[in-house]
Amino acid sequence: MLPEIQIGNLHKSFGSHQLLDGIDLEVRRGEVIAIVGGSGSGKTTLLRYIIGLEQPDRGRVLVADHEREGSPLVDLAALNPAGMESLQRHSKINDD
């Protein structure tokens, strides 16, 4: 199965508080996952990176680009606004 999301060495701090410390995650096509944890553990922050709303302090978030042949993984940090819009548009079309 091909990866849909690949996260490598993801870090996020708020001041001296290290929220995400080297997160690695791969979600393959067809998998269903759950992200669980206590209040303030970084669940929402992680999801904001996965959908491209924020940039991590360190690390990479790669997602499959289904607009391109073979659905290659693209680095969200490297996308311009048009590229991000294309990924989001494709996601909305497939959710309907």
Z-matrix of the N, CA and C atoms (Angstrom, degrees):
N
C 1 1.455
C 2 1.521 1 109.84
N 3 1.299 2 115.69 1 139.73
C 4 1.463 3 121.57 2 179.89
C 5 1.526 4 110.73 3 -81.07
N 6 1.334 5 116.99 4 147.37
C 7 1.466 6 119.39 5 176.98
C 8 1.525 7 111.54 6 -73.64
N 9 1.316 8 115.92 7 141.27
C 10 1.465 9 122.98 8 173.38
C 11 1.522 10 110.16 9 -98.59
N 12 1.330 11 115.86 10 -37.21
C 13 1.464 12 122.46 11 -179.85
C 14 1.520 13 107.46 12 -136.00
N 15 1.316 14 115.20 13 135.44
C 16 1.458 15 119.98 14 176.36
C 17 1.522 16 107.79 15 -137.67
N 18 1.323 17 115.65 16 121.70
C 19 1.462 18 121.89 17 -178.76
C 20 1.514 19 107.34 18 -117.17
N 21 1.333 20 115.78 19 132.31
C 22 1.453 21 119.81 20 -178.91
C 23 1.510 22 112.89 21 -130.88
N 24 1.333 23 115.85 22 122.50
C 25 1.466 24 123.25 23 172.62
C 26 1.532 25 112.49 24 53.04
N 27 1.306 26 117.06 25 46.55
C 28 1.466 27 123.00 26 -175.96
C 29 1.522 28 110.72 27 -78.44
N 30 1.326 29 115.46 28 129.87
C 31 1.468 30 122.38 29 -179.12
C 32 1.527 31 109.83 30 -130.29
N 33 1.322 32 115.32 31 143.33
C 34 1.458 33 120.91 32 172.60
C 35 1.520 34 108.62 33 -152.15
N 36 1.318 35 115.06 34 129.73
C 37 1.464 36 121.57 35 176.15
C 38 1.514 37 108.97 36 -123.74
N 39 1.317 38 114.96 37 148.69
C 40 1.448 39 122.44 38 169.78
C 41 1.522 40 105.41 39 -119.30
N 42 1.331 41 115.78 40 99.70
C 43 1.452 42 120.18 41 -173.34
C 44 1.516 43 109.19 42 65.27
N 45 1.327 44 117.09 43 -127.20
C 46 1.461 45 120.65 44 179.54
C 47 1.535 46 112.19 45 -88.48
N 48 1.336 47 117.35 46 -3.14
C 49 1.472 48 121.79 47 -178.91
C 50 1.531 49 110.14 48 -87.26
N 51 1.346 50 116.31 49 110.56
C 52 1.469 51 122.11 50 177.40
C 53 1.518 52 108.03 51 -82.19
N 54 1.351 53 117.17 52 109.34
C 55 1.455 54 121.06 53 -176.95
C 56 1.529 55 111.33 54 -88.69
N 57 1.319 56 116.80 55 -52.49
C 58 1.465 57 121.85 56 176.77
C 59 1.517 58 107.04 57 -112.96
N 60 1.316 59 116.44 58 126.51
C 61 1.458 60 120.87 59 -173.08
C 62 1.528 61 110.82 60 -128.68
N 63 1.334 62 115.83 61 82.45
C 64 1.456 63 120.57 62 176.49
C 65 1.516 64 114.54 63 76.64
N 66 1.326 65 117.49 64 43.32
C 67 1.463 66 121.93 65 -179.25
C 68 1.531 67 110.06 66 -71.79
N 69 1.333 68 115.98 67 130.67
C 70 1.461 69 123.60 68 172.72
C 71 1.527 70 106.74 69 -122.81
N 72 1.333 71 115.57 70 133.12
C 73 1.461 72 119.75 71 -178.48
C 74 1.520 73 108.47 72 -154.59
N 75 1.318 74 115.90 73 139.51
C 76 1.465 75 120.28 74 171.77
C 77 1.514 76 108.11 75 -132.78
N 78 1.323 77 115.74 76 128.70
C 79 1.454 78 122.20 77 177.25
C 80 1.523 79 106.29 78 -116.55
N 81 1.318 80 115.57 79 121.09
C 82 1.459 81 121.07 80 -178.17
C 83 1.529 82 110.31 81 -94.16
N 84 1.301 83 114.85 82 155.54
C 85 1.458 84 121.85 83 179.32
C 86 1.533 85 109.82 84 -51.65
N 87 1.331 86 116.23 85 129.73
C 88 1.452 87 121.99 86 178.35
C 89 1.515 88 114.93 87 89.82
N 90 1.326 89 118.50 88 -12.24
C 91 1.461 90 120.82 89 179.12
C 92 1.523 91 110.79 90 -78.10
N 93 1.311 92 115.09 91 149.88
C 94 1.454 93 122.43 92 172.43
C 95 1.521 94 106.07 93 -119.35
N 96 1.333 95 116.54 94 128.85
C 97 1.460 96 120.09 95 179.70
C 98 1.519 97 109.65 96 -125.68
N 99 1.313 98 115.59 97 163.60
C 100 1.460 99 122.14 98 174.01
C 101 1.523 100 107.42 99 -126.67
N 102 1.313 101 115.97 100 138.92
C 103 1.459 102 121.74 101 175.57
C 104 1.518 103 106.27 102 -111.11
N 105 1.316 104 116.00 103 114.45
C 106 1.459 105 121.07 104 -176.10
C 107 1.521 106 110.16 105 -125.34
N 108 1.301 107 115.52 106 155.89
C 109 1.458 108 121.23 107 177.82
C 110 1.513 109 109.53 108 165.33
N 111 1.292 110 114.76 109 167.85
C 112 1.450 111 120.88 110 -179.36
C 113 1.520 112 112.57 111 -71.30
N 114 1.301 113 115.25 112 169.47
C 115 1.457 114 122.00 113 176.67
C 116 1.526 115 109.87 114 -57.82
N 117 1.332 116 115.87 115 130.64
C 118 1.453 117 120.58 116 177.75
C 119 1.519 118 114.71 117 82.25
N 120 1.337 119 117.65 118 10.55
C 121 1.466 120 120.13 119 -176.89
C 122 1.529 121 113.75 120 -86.51
N 123 1.348 122 118.12 121 -7.57
C 124 1.459 123 120.61 122 175.22
C 125 1.520 124 115.81 123 109.03
N 126 1.326 125 118.40 124 8.55
C 127 1.468 126 121.00 125 -178.96
C 128 1.522 127 111.81 126 -59.67
N 129 1.299 128 116.91 127 -52.16
C 130 1.464 129 121.04 128 -178.34
C 131 1.522 130 110.67 129 -65.87
N 132 1.304 131 117.80 130 -40.50
C 133 1.460 132 121.27 131 178.19
C 134 1.517 133 110.07 132 -59.92
N 135 1.325 134 117.80 133 -45.96
C 136 1.462 135 121.59 134 178.14
C 137 1.524 136 110.77 135 -58.96
N 138 1.317 137 117.40 136 -45.54
C 139 1.463 138 120.70 137 179.96
C 140 1.524 139 111.72 138 -64.82
N 141 1.311 140 118.54 139 -35.21
C 142 1.470 141 121.34 140 177.74
C 143 1.528 142 110.75 141 -63.94
N 144 1.332 143 117.26 142 -32.90
C 145 1.469 144 120.27 143 175.66
C 146 1.518 145 110.71 144 -71.81
N 147 1.322 146 116.96 145 -41.48
C 148 1.462 147 121.16 146 -178.04
C 149 1.527 148 111.19 147 -62.49
N 150 1.323 149 117.85 148 -35.27
C 151 1.466 150 119.52 149 179.95
C 152 1.525 151 112.27 150 -94.09
N 153 1.321 152 117.03 151 5.38
C 154 1.460 153 121.03 152 171.61
C 155 1.510 154 116.20 153 81.24
N 156 1.327 155 118.71 154 17.69
C 157 1.457 156 120.40 155 -179.72
C 158 1.525 157 112.64 156 -79.89
N 159 1.330 158 116.79 157 -22.98
C 160 1.462 159 120.77 158 -178.69
C 161 1.514 160 110.03 159 -140.62
N 162 1.324 161 115.58 160 160.22
C 163 1.459 162 122.73 161 176.82
C 164 1.532 163 109.07 162 -105.86
N 165 1.337 164 116.96 163 136.55
C 166 1.466 165 119.49 164 179.39
C 167 1.521 166 111.60 165 -72.92
N 168 1.329 167 115.96 166 160.76
C 169 1.462 168 120.81 167 173.00
C 170 1.524 169 109.91 168 -64.15
N 171 1.324 170 115.80 169 -40.95
C 172 1.465 171 123.57 170 178.58
C 173 1.513 172 108.79 171 -149.65
N 174 1.319 173 116.56 172 154.43
C 175 1.458 174 120.97 173 176.86
C 176 1.518 175 111.61 174 104.07
N 177 1.328 176 114.22 175 178.29
C 178 1.461 177 120.06 176 -175.99
C 179 1.516 178 111.41 177 -133.23
N 180 1.322 179 114.18 178 146.44
C 181 1.455 180 121.73 179 172.55
C 182 1.520 181 106.43 180 -123.14
N 183 1.320 182 116.10 181 116.84
C 184 1.460 183 122.62 182 179.80
C 185 1.521 184 108.27 183 -113.65
N 186 1.331 185 115.91 184 138.30
C 187 1.463 186 120.82 185 177.38
C 188 1.518 187 109.14 186 -132.49
N 189 1.322 188 115.94 187 154.02
C 190 1.461 189 121.18 188 179.94
C 191 1.520 190 110.16 189 -71.46
N 192 1.328 191 115.61 190 133.50
C 193 1.468 192 122.08 191 176.68
C 194 1.516 193 107.88 192 -101.69
N 195 1.325 194 116.83 193 97.72
C 196 1.458 195 122.14 194 -176.39
C 197 1.523 196 113.10 195 -76.56
N 198 1.310 197 117.25 196 -3.12
C 199 1.469 198 120.76 197 175.05
C 200 1.525 199 110.75 198 -79.45
N 201 1.338 200 117.41 199 -16.96
C 202 1.465 201 121.65 200 -176.76
C 203 1.525 202 110.58 201 -110.08
N 204 1.319 203 115.79 202 149.66
C 205 1.453 204 123.22 203 179.26
C 206 1.527 205 111.17 204 -52.99
N 207 1.312 206 117.36 205 128.10
C 208 1.455 207 122.19 206 178.44
C 209 1.518 208 114.49 207 81.64
N 210 1.312 209 118.60 208 -0.43
C 211 1.468 210 123.76 209 179.45
C 212 1.525 211 112.53 210 48.87
N 213 1.347 212 117.57 211 58.58
C 214 1.467 213 119.27 212 -179.04
C 215 1.526 214 111.53 213 -65.87
N 216 1.326 215 115.30 214 154.79
C 217 1.459 216 120.20 215 175.38
C 218 1.519 217 109.08 216 -77.42
N 219 1.326 218 116.17 217 135.74
C 220 1.457 219 121.53 218 177.19
C 221 1.526 220 108.84 219 -122.63
N 222 1.317 221 115.11 220 145.49
C 223 1.461 222 122.27 221 179.36
C 224 1.521 223 108.12 222 -80.81
N 225 1.325 224 117.74 223 119.08
C 226 1.462 225 120.49 224 -178.25
C 227 1.524 226 112.20 225 -59.11
N 228 1.327 227 117.21 226 -33.30
C 229 1.466 228 120.34 227 -179.51
C 230 1.523 229 112.22 228 -66.84
N 231 1.333 230 117.60 229 -21.84
C 232 1.460 231 121.34 230 -177.66
C 233 1.530 232 112.81 231 -91.12
N 234 1.324 233 117.38 232 -6.39
C 235 1.468 234 120.19 233 -177.30
C 236 1.518 235 111.30 234 -82.38
N 237 1.326 236 114.77 235 140.98
C 238 1.459 237 120.06 236 171.59
C 239 1.541 238 106.99 237 -84.49
N 240 1.331 239 118.22 238 173.07
C 241 1.473 240 119.47 239 -178.33
C 242 1.529 241 113.64 240 -56.71
N 243 1.327 242 118.36 241 -37.00
C 244 1.469 243 120.67 242 179.31
C 245 1.531 244 110.91 243 -66.46
N 246 1.330 245 117.26 244 -39.53
C 247 1.460 246 121.13 245 177.95
C 248 1.516 247 111.59 246 -65.09
N 249 1.316 248 116.44 247 -41.71
C 250 1.462 249 120.96 248 178.08
C 251 1.525 250 110.19 249 -64.86
N 252 1.319 251 116.98 250 -41.80
C 253 1.464 252 120.94 251 178.84
C 254 1.528 253 110.91 252 -62.34
N 255 1.320 254 117.12 253 -38.45
C 256 1.460 255 121.33 254 178.45
C 257 1.525 256 110.92 255 -62.47
N 258 1.330 257 117.04 256 -44.74
C 259 1.470 258 120.13 257 177.54
C 260 1.524 259 111.09 258 -62.73
N 261 1.324 260 117.10 259 -43.65
C 262 1.454 261 120.94 260 -178.98
C 263 1.524 262 111.19 261 -66.33
N 264 1.329 263 116.87 262 -39.74
C 265 1.462 264 121.21 263 179.98
C 266 1.531 265 109.66 264 -62.86
N 267 1.326 266 116.66 265 -44.98
C 268 1.461 267 120.30 266 179.47
C 269 1.530 268 111.01 267 -61.27
N 270 1.323 269 116.23 268 -41.43
C 271 1.457 270 121.17 269 179.26
C 272 1.522 271 111.06 270 -61.75
N 273 1.321 272 117.30 271 -42.89
C 274 1.474 273 120.95 272 -179.27
C 275 1.511 274 110.84 273 -66.66
N 276 1.340 275 118.09 274 -39.42
C 277 1.458 276 121.66 275 179.14
C 278 1.519 277 110.63 276 -61.41
N 279 1.333 278 117.06 277 -42.83
C 280 1.459 279 121.29 278 -176.93
C 281 1.514 280 113.14 279 -77.73
N 282 1.326 281 118.75 280 -15.08
C 283 1.459 282 121.38 281 177.65
C 284 1.525 283 111.97 282 -81.41
N 285 1.317 284 116.72 283 -21.19
C 286 1.465 285 120.31 284 -176.78
C 287 1.517 286 112.00 285 -75.27
